[in-house]
Amino acid sequence: MEKIILKNGDIFYQGKIQHLDVVMEADKIVKIEANTQEKGTIIDVSNQLVTLGFIDMHVHLREPGFEYKETIKSGTRSAMYGGYTHLVAMANTIPCMDNKEVIEDFYQRVKKDSFIHTYTYSAITKGLAGKELVDFQTNSTMNILGFSDDGKGVQSTEIMAEAMKQAKSVNSIIVAHCEDEEELVPGACIHDGAYAKEHQLKGINNASEYNHAIRDLEMVKKYQNRYHICHISTKETVAALRLAKKELKQVSGEVCPHHIILTDENIKDCHPNYKMNPPLRSKADLLAIIEGLNDGTIKVIATDHAPHSREEKMKPIDLAPFGIIGNQHAFSLMNTYIIKKGLVDLETVLLCMADNPANILGLNHHFEVGAKANLCVLDLQKEYVISEENIQSASCNTPFLGVKCQGYVSYHILDGKVTKLEEVE
C-alpha cells in the first residue's frame, strides 16, 4: 500500500510543536521525522498544525429515540468536521443505554452510520431514575467506556456509593452529572445572577452543582474508584477538585467551551440558545475555570453537544430545553476566544482535547510511530463564520451563530484514511 506523507507542517508531538513530517502506511503512523525522503502521496500541510485527533467525552447523539434532533450519522459527521476521531455518547436515549440489548443495538447502528470511532457510556441507574443500579458486571463487558446518568444527578448518596463500589469492581469510571435537585427552583433556567433578576427569571445557584461534586469526591476517598466530573461550571467545583487531586490521582473533570468563553452577562434578548445545564455562570466562575485549566486541575475540554429541534429550542427561554450543539466548532472557538487572547496556551488546549481524555478513558490513542493514524490538520489562521448553512449537525441551537472564528479543520484522518474537508466560507 502506498505511503501518505503529511509534509512541511508543524506537529504537536511529545508535548511540543515541532517542524516534522508524518509518514502513514495503511492505518498506522510509520515515521515521524524532519524532511523525510520517503516516497508516496504527499499532502502539503505548510503553515498548518498536525495533531492527535480530538476525543469528546461528552456527546448527546440522541439515537435511538430522538432522531428528529440528531442521528449517529449527523452527530458524528459534525464531530468529524470538528477534528474529532473519537467520541463517547451519553446514555439518555430511548430506550436508555442501561442494558446489554440496547447497548448492542447502539453499536450495530454505529457500525452502519458513524464517521468516527464512537462509544457509549452505560447508565448508572436503570432508566436514569436514580433508584436501582444497572448490571455493572454485564454492561462492563459491552465495550462501554464508563457509567453515567448524565442529564440527571444521582440524588441518593447510598446509590452513588454503591455505584462507586461496583465501578471499582469492574475497573471502570463514574462520569458524574453533579446536580443537587434540592437546590433547584422549579422553572429555573439560567444562572442565579444579575441577568436573571433583571429579567425576572428563576435562577440556578452554584450549590446545585458543587454540593454533589464535594459529596462525591469525599466518597471517592473511601472507595478509591475512578471518577470524572462532567461540565464543571462553578468556582467552588474547581476548588473542590483541586483539593481532591492532592491525594486522589484517579479523579478528573471537564469543562465545555461555552463555560470558558461566555458568562450570564453575554446572554442576549433572553434567547433560548443561551440556555444550557449547567448554565452560563458569573465572571468569577469563568476566571476560576481558566485558572483550573492552566494549573492542571481541569484536564479535559468536552462539548456536551446537545442538539434540539428548532421548534423545541425556539420556545421562550424558561420553557425551552437545556443544551446547545458544540462539537463542530469547539476548537475554532477555543482558538479564537481563548488561545489567541493568551488566556490558555495552544498546547494545553490540545492536550485537554485529545491526550488527556484518552488517558482518563483508557483509550489506546497516541501520536507515535506504530500507533493508529487518527489525526487532524488545523489551519490556525483560516477565518470563517458559523452559519446554519455550514453546520453539519441536524440541529443549529448554538449562541455562536454569526460568530467569525479563526482556525478550522482542513484534513481529518481516521485509521490512515485522509478526508479533505470542504472549506467553509
C-alpha positions in Angstrom: 0.0 0.0 0.0 1.3 3.5 -0.9 2.5 5.7 1.9 0.9 9.0 2.6 3.2 11.8 3.8 2.0 14.9 5.7 4.8 17.3 4.7 6.0 20.8 5.6 3.7 21.3 8.5 4.2 21.7 12.3 3.1 18.8 14.5 2.2 18.7 18.1 4.4 15.8 19.2 5.8 14.8 22.6 4.3 17.8 24.2 5.6 20.5 22.0 5.1 21.9 18.5 7.8 20.8 16.1 8.5 21.1 12.3 8.4 17.4 11.3 6.8 15.2 8.6 4.5 12.4 9.3 4.5 9.2 7.2 1.5 6.9 7.3 1.0 3.5 5.7 -2.2 1.6 5.8 -3.8 2.5 9.2 -0.6 3.4 11.1 2.0 6.1 11.6 5.3 4.6 10.4 7.7 7.6 10.6 7.9 11.0 12.3 11.0 12.8 11.1 12.3 16.1 9.7 12.4 16.5 5.9 11.6 12.8 5.2 12.7 11.3 1.9 10.0 8.7 1.9 8.2 8.3 -1.4 4.4 8.3 -1.6 1.4 10.6 -1.8 2.4 13.9 -0.4 -0.1 16.2 1.3 1.4 19.6 1.7 0.4 21.0 5.1 2.6 24.1 5.1 1.6 26.6 7.7 -0.8 24.1 9.3 -0.7 22.1 12.5 -0.9 18.3 12.6 -2.2 17.0 15.9 -3.7 13.9 17.5 -7.4 13.6 16.7 -9.7 15.0 19.4 -11.8 12.9 21.8 -15.1 14.2 23.0 -16.0 12.5 26.3 -19.5 14.1 26.4 -21.9 14.0 23.4 -25.6 13.5 23.1 -26.1 11.7 19.8 -29.9 11.3 20.5 -30.2 8.0 18.7 -32.2 5.9 19.5 -35.4 7.7 20.4 -34.7 11.3 19.4 -33.6 11.1 15.8 -35.6 14.3 15.0 -32.9 16.1 17.0 -29.8 14.3 15.8 -28.7 10.9 14.5 -25.5 8.9 14.9 -24.7 9.8 11.2 -25.3 13.6 11.6 -23.7 13.9 15.0 -20.5 12.0 14.1 -20.2 13.9 10.8 -20.4 17.1 12.9 -17.7 15.8 15.1 -15.5 14.8 12.2 -15.7 18.4 10.9 -14.5 19.5 14.4 -11.4 17.3 14.2 -12.7 14.5 16.5 -11.7 11.0 15.8 -13.4 9.5 18.9 -16.4 10.4 21.0 -18.5 8.9 23.8 -22.3 9.1 23.7 -24.4 9.7 26.7 -26.9 7.1 27.9 -30.0 9.3 28.0 -31.7 7.8 24.9 -35.0 6.0 24.5 -34.6 3.2 25.3 -31.9 4.1 27.8 -28.4 2.6 27.5 -28.9 0.6 30.7 -28.8 -3.0 29.4 -26.9 -5.3 27.1 -29.6 -5.4 24.4 -29.8 -1.6 23.9 -26.0 -1.2 24.0 -25.6 -4.0 21.4 -28.2 -2.3 19.2 -26.3 1.1 19.6 -23.1 -0.5 18.3 -24.8 -2.0 15.3 -26.1 1.5 14.5 -22.6 2.9 15.0 -21.1 0.2 12.7 -23.5 1.3 10.0 -23.6 5.1 10.2 -20.7 6.5 12.2 -18.0 8.7 10.6 -15.6 8.3 13.6 -14.8 5.9 16.4 -17.9 6.1 18.6 -18.5 4.6 22.0 -21.2 4.9 24.7 -21.4 5.0 28.5 -23.8 2.7 30.3 -26.3 4.4 32.6 -25.6 4.2 36.3 -29.2 3.5 37.2 -32.0 1.9 35.3 -33.9 4.4 33.2 -31.7 7.1 34.7 -34.3 7.1 37.5 -31.7 7.1 40.3 -33.4 4.2 42.1 -31.8 0.9 41.0 -28.3 0.2 39.7 -27.8 -1.3 36.3 -25.9 -4.6 36.0 -22.4 -3.3 36.2 -20.8 -6.7 35.6 -22.7 -7.4 32.4 -22.7 -3.9 31.0 -18.9 -3.5 31.6 -18.3 -6.3 29.0 -20.1 -4.3 26.3 -17.3 -2.1 25.1 -18.6 0.8 27.2 -16.2 3.4 28.4 -17.8 4.1 31.8 -21.1 4.7 33.6 -23.1 8.0 33.6 -26.6 9.2 34.3 -25.8 12.5 32.6 -28.8 14.7 32.3 -29.7 13.9 35.9 -27.7 13.8 39.1 -27.7 10.7 41.2 -29.6 12.1 44.2 -29.2 9.2 46.7 -25.8 9.2 48.5 -26.3 5.5 49.1 -27.0 4.7 45.4 -23.9 6.7 44.4 -21.8 5.0 47.0 -22.8 1.5 45.7 -22.2 2.7 42.1 -18.7 3.7 43.0 -18.1 0.3 44.6 -19.5 -1.5 41.5 -17.4 0.7 39.1 -14.3 -0.1 41.2 -15.0 -3.8 40.9 -15.0 -3.7 37.1 -12.2 -1.1 36.8 -14.5 1.4 35.2 -15.2 5.1 35.7 -18.2 7.1 37.1 -18.8 10.1 34.9 -20.9 12.3 37.1 -23.5 14.9 36.3 -23.4 16.8 39.6 -26.8 18.4 40.3 -28.4 18.5 43.7 -32.1 18.7 43.0 -32.9 20.0 46.5 -31.2 23.3 45.4 -33.2 23.6 42.2 -36.1 26.1 42.0 -38.9 24.8 39.6 -38.7 26.7 36.4 -35.1 27.9 36.9 -33.5 28.4 33.5 -30.3 30.5 33.8 -27.6 31.3 36.4 -28.9 32.9 39.6 -27.2 36.2 38.9 -27.9 39.8 37.9 -29.3 38.9 34.5 -31.9 36.5 36.0 -33.0 39.2 38.4 -33.2 42.0 35.8 -35.4 39.8 33.6 -37.5 38.2 36.4 -36.2 34.7 35.6 -35.7 32.0 38.1 -32.1 31.3 38.7 -29.9 28.2 39.2 -27.4 28.6 42.1 -23.9 27.3 42.3 -24.7 25.0 45.1 -26.8 22.9 42.8 -23.6 21.8 41.2 -20.9 21.9 43.8 -22.9 20.1 46.6 -22.8 16.8 44.7 -19.2 17.4 43.5 -18.0 17.8 47.0 -20.1 14.8 48.2 -18.8 12.5 45.5 -15.2 13.5 45.9 -15.4 12.7 49.6 -16.8 9.3 48.8 -14.0 8.6 46.3 -11.5 8.9 49.2 -13.3 5.9 50.7 -13.9 3.7 47.7 -10.8 4.7 45.6 -12.7 4.4 42.3 -12.1 6.3 39.1 -14.3 9.4 39.0 -14.9 12.2 36.5 -17.0 15.4 36.9 -19.0 16.5 33.8 -19.3 20.1 32.6 -17.8 22.0 35.5 -19.2 25.5 35.7 -18.6 26.9 39.2 -15.6 28.2 41.1 -16.5 26.0 44.1 -16.3 22.8 42.0 -12.9 23.8 40.6 -11.7 24.4 44.1 -13.1 21.1 45.4 -11.5 19.2 42.5 -8.1 20.9 43.0 -8.1 20.0 46.7 -9.2 16.4 46.0 -6.5 15.9 43.4 -3.8 16.4 46.0 -4.5 12.9 47.3 -6.6 11.3 44.6 -4.9 10.7 41.3 -7.9 9.0 39.7 -10.3 11.9 39.8 -10.7 14.3 36.9 -13.1 16.9 35.4 -14.1 18.5 32.2 -15.2 21.9 31.1 -17.1 23.0 28.0 -16.0 25.8 25.6 -19.2 27.8 26.3 -18.4 27.9 30.0 -14.8 29.1 29.2 -15.9 31.8 26.8 -19.3 33.1 27.9 -20.9 34.3 31.2 -24.5 35.1 32.0 -23.6 38.7 31.1 -23.3 37.6 27.5 -27.0 36.4 27.2 -28.8 38.5 24.6 -32.5 39.1 24.5 -33.3 36.1 26.7 -32.5 34.0 23.7 -33.0 30.2 24.4 -29.8 29.4 22.6 -28.0 30.7 25.7 -29.8 28.1 27.9 -27.8 25.1 28.9 -27.3 22.9 32.0 -25.3 23.9 33.9 -26.0 27.5 32.9 -23.6 30.2 31.9 -22.2 31.4 35.2 -20.5 34.6 36.5 -17.2 36.1 35.5 -15.7 34.9 38.8 -16.7 31.3 37.8 -15.2 31.7 34.3 -11.9 33.0 35.7 -11.7 30.1 38.1 -12.2 27.6 35.2 -9.5 29.3 33.2 -7.2 29.1 36.2 -8.2 25.4 36.6 -7.1 24.7 33.0 -3.8 26.5 33.4 -2.8 24.8 36.7 -3.9 21.3 35.6 -6.9 21.0 37.9 -9.2 20.5 34.9 -7.7 18.1 32.3 -10.5 17.8 29.7 -12.3 20.1 27.3 -15.6 18.3 26.2 -18.5 19.8 24.4 -21.8 18.4 25.9 -23.1 18.5 22.4 -26.8 18.6 22.9 -28.9 19.1 19.7 -32.6 20.1 19.8 -35.1 20.7 17.0 -35.8 24.3 16.1 -39.4 24.0 17.3 -38.3 22.9 20.7 -35.5 25.4 21.2 -37.3 28.4 19.9 -39.7 28.4 22.8 -39.3 31.2 25.5 -36.1 30.7 27.5 -37.9 29.4 30.6 -39.8 26.8 28.6 -37.1 25.7 26.0 -35.0 22.6 26.7 -31.4 22.9 28.1 -28.5 22.4 25.8 -26.5 23.6 22.7 -24.6 21.9 19.9 -20.8 22.2 20.1 -18.6 19.5 18.6 -18.0 21.1 15.1 -16.8 24.4 16.4 -15.2 23.6 19.8 -11.5 24.0 18.7 -12.3 27.0 16.5 -14.0 28.8 19.4 -11.2 27.9 21.8 -8.6 29.2 19.3 -10.5 32.4 18.6 -11.5 33.4 22.1 -9.0 31.7 24.4 -5.8 30.8 22.7 -5.3 33.9 20.6 -6.1 36.1 23.6 -3.4 34.4 25.6 -5.8 33.0 28.3 -4.7 29.4 27.8 -1.9 28.2 25.6 -2.4 26.1 22.5 -0.5 23.1 23.9 -2.8 22.9 26.9 -5.9 23.1 24.8 -4.6 20.3 22.5 -3.8 18.1 25.5 -7.2 18.7 27.0 -9.0 17.8 23.8 -7.0 14.6 22.9 -4.3 13.1 25.1 -5.9 13.7 28.5 -9.3 12.3 27.7 -7.6 9.2 26.1 -5.7 8.6 29.3 -8.7 9.1 31.5 -10.8 6.7 29.4 -8.1 4.2 28.9 -8.1 4.5 25.1 -5.1 3.5 23.1 -4.8 6.8 21.2 -1.3 8.3 20.9 0.7 10.3 18.4 3.7 8.0 17.9 5.3 5.6 15.5 3.4 2.4 15.4 0.1 3.9 16.6 -3.1 4.1 14.6 -3.1 7.2 12.4 -6.0 9.1 14.0 -5.1 12.7 13.4 -6.4 16.1 12.3 -4.8 19.0 10.4 -5.6 22.5 11.7 -5.3 25.7 9.7 -5.0 28.1 12.7 -5.3 31.3 10.6 -8.3 30.5 8.3 -11.3 32.5 9.2 -14.9 31.5 8.7 -18.4 32.5 10.1 -20.5 29.9 11.9 -23.8 29.7 10.0 -26.8 27.4 9.6 -25.5 26.7 6.1 -22.2 25.2 7.2 -23.3 23.4 10.4 -23.1 19.7 9.9 -25.3 18.7 12.8 -29.0 18.1 12.2 -29.7 21.0 14.7 -28.4 24.5 14.9 -29.1 25.5 18.5 -25.9 27.5 19.4 -25.4 31.0 20.7 -22.4 31.3 18.4 -24.4 31.6 15.1 -22.9 34.5 13.1 -19.6 34.5 15.0 -16.4 34.8 13.0 -13.8 32.1 14.0 -10.2 31.7 13.2 -8.9 28.2 12.8 -10.6 25.2 11.2 -10.0 21.5 10.4 -8.6 21.1 6.9 -8.0 17.3 7.0 -9.4 14.6 9.1 -7.5 11.3 9.3 -9.2 8.2 10.7 -7.1 5.0 10.8 -5.0 6.3 8.0 -7.9 7.4 5.8 -7.5 11.0 4.8 -10.5 13.2 4.2 -10.0 16.7 2.9 -12.9 18.7 4.4 -14.6 21.2 2.2 -13.7 24.8 3.0 -16.3 26.8 4.9 -16.8 30.4 3.9 
